[in-house]
Structure formats: structure tokens, C-alpha cells
């Protein structure tokens, strides 16, 4: 008896954060015009993707007192944009990144439920937190949450939103609502009945131990940075292994790393293209900016084609504002130095090597085979693709890779359901009245 190959899931991320997007490319379009979002969303739907994913920044990040020039500065509010996209798509899931630190459960649950109804059950919510006082200055209460508290608030926020979505009976009768907890005390009546998929899909992107635990307890999808095969398998096993304590099965949580891709007619051509793209993404100026983010110092006097600084990073530097640091700066600098010394790399070359997000690079056949291998090997359930061009960066993938995945029998040839939960193979939440 032949076992059917494991099916993979695909989503599309609208690019524009860090140095992923090559804005200097003449094919690069606006990050604000609705036409850019519409093009990428329609392409994703044509490729039968599960969902379209929007990031969100609550304040333009700063670097050495100036707007961080590797980011999109003008960035529309995610849910507003997705409500508009609901009118020009039919099946594609629509997922927004919305912060639990600087929003309130009733207001956000209502906005998400509205998108879910307008799209007939296609809404998703990427839950993020913030421990950043710089971002908090944009909000009435200001300040920030200590790292130890931001996930407890997030967990109670999600639980409260789910209670609100469940406050109407399945047959459409509203009921009074009350929640009194550590972070929220709200009561009244919710304004919308349950949507066609019960609840919006909850996505989570935290990688800390607290984030992994939160994902296992509350998320439907995990958006992860672990893109290599071995790192992916380790992360996959760790998070899936945490599900049982919450009474959940492995299939109830989908793990989808964010990855880039570069295609060529041959593997060699794709590798050459990928090298050129990395040089565009990490210009000499961008290399120094990336170095300063680790070192926490003004390094503008250094030569990007010269060696790494011998001085150590400043651990608690405020040179960069609004950016989450991943790891201890001293440990990151030590790894970068070891890489540089071992291979004789300059600052720019080191940044290119050290910051390369795992990309699938090769001919369409090679990329399709590698994507299928990751899923078969238990390193992922699917992928959130982050193209390097806005808005046409997904076109080649849909035209050239998706048909090969379909030939392999690892990706759908048509949508079989109408909701985001159906695309992901997730059951509708049991009503907890």
C-alpha cells in the first residue's frame, strides 16, 4: 500500500522589513498603493496559497537617531488593507499582524470578526507583543510591559478574544459577556455572531521559550525563522512536543518558516542570481547599518570592505530604537568574528553570510524537490514565502514551482474549502458557551 505524500501549505508575506526587499530594482513598486497589495494577493490566490500575510510596525524604527532606512516607512494599517483585499479575492486567507501590548481585546476582537465576516471565514491574526518603551511612546498610556509580563498579557488577550467570539450561540443569539483577569476586566455584549470558521486563525511568531510555550497552548500556526533543515527539525519537534500537555494533537498546529527563494533556468544560474540579489540587499552602507545593530555603536568610519571591529559591542545600547535584538550582542559578535577570521571575510561579506535567511535557490525542479523534502522530513508543515520584489516577486514561483509541487502530489490543484481553517486542515473551534 502506497502512502500519500504529506501535503504542504504555502502563504505569501508582503515584503518590506529589514533588507529583504530590493527597492533599487526598477521592477520594485510602491509599498503603499493598493495595486501592489492587490497584485501580490491575486498572485497568491492564483497559486492556491493558504493565506496572504501582512506585517505591521507601530512606529518607524530608528537607527542612530534617524529613520531606519532598510524598512518601509509608510506602511498601511493591516486590517484596513485586508478588508479591502477581501473584496478582490475569493478564497485566499487574509492574515494581519496586530500587537497585543498596545490594543484592547474587545476592540481588536471586533475588528478581526468583521474581517472574518466580510471575507466569509478567511481571517487570520498574527499575535505579536512588545517590550519596547520607544514604541509605547505612540500610545496614550505609554511605557511598556516587562518581558516577563508581555506573554501573560498576550495569552489572556487571546483567551479573552476567543471568549468574545464564543459569546454568541452557534444559532446566532447574543449573550452577555464578562471577563475579569489579571490584565483585563471587561463585560457587556459582543456585537457580532460567530463567523463561518468559528474563530479567526491565530498565528504566532515568538521564538523564545515563552513564545514556544504560548504557541503550543494557543496558536494555530507558527511563523518561525528556522529555515535550515536541521534547525527546522529541532524547532518542529520541540514545539510539537509541547502540545500534549494542552490536550492538543500535532496536526492542530502548523509550523511555517518564513523563507526566501531565487529561481533560475538552472541551479547555477539561480545561484548567480542569488549572489547578485544579496549584494543588492546588503550594500556597503547597509552592511555598516547591520553591523551597528549588533555592536550598538556608530561604526560609520569603518570600511565595509575591511575587517570587523576589534572593539566589543555595547550590550544595552540605545543606538537602535524599536528593533528586537535576537540574542546576546557579545555572543553574536563572537560568532561573526569566528566566521570572518575563518573565511577571511570583510564586514560586508560577513554580514551577507551571517544574515542570509535560508532561501530555496535553484531551478524550479530543485526548489520544488527541496520544499517537499523539508515537509516530508518533519522540518515544517509549509512555508511563508518572502519575495525580494514588491509586488511581482511571487509571479515566477506561482508560474514555475507550484505546477511541479502539484505534479509531485504534495500541493492542492484546487481549493477544496472556502475558509482559512479549511485550507490549513484545521477544525472549527468547539463552541464553549
ABEGO torsion letter per residue (X at the ends): XBBBBBBBBBBBBBBGBEAABBAABAABBBAABAAAAAAAAAAAAAAGBABBBBBBBABBBBBGGBBBAABBABBBBAAAAAAAAAAABAABBBBBBBBAAABBAAAAAAAAAAAAAAAGGABBBBBBBBABAAAAAABAAEEBBBAAAAAAAAAAAAAAAAAAAAABBAAGBBBBBBBBBAABBBBEBBABBBBAAGBBBBBBABABAAAAAAAAAABABBBBABABAAAAAAAAAAAAAAAAAAGBBAAABBBBBBBBBBBBABAAAAAAAAAAAAAAABBAAAAAAAAAAAAGBBAAABBAABBBBABBBBAABAABBGBBBBEBAAAAAAAAAAAAAAAGBBAAAAAAAAABBBBBBEBAAAAAAAAAAAAAAGABAEBBBBBABOAAAAAAAAAAAAAAAAAAGABBABBABABAAAAAGBBBBBBBX
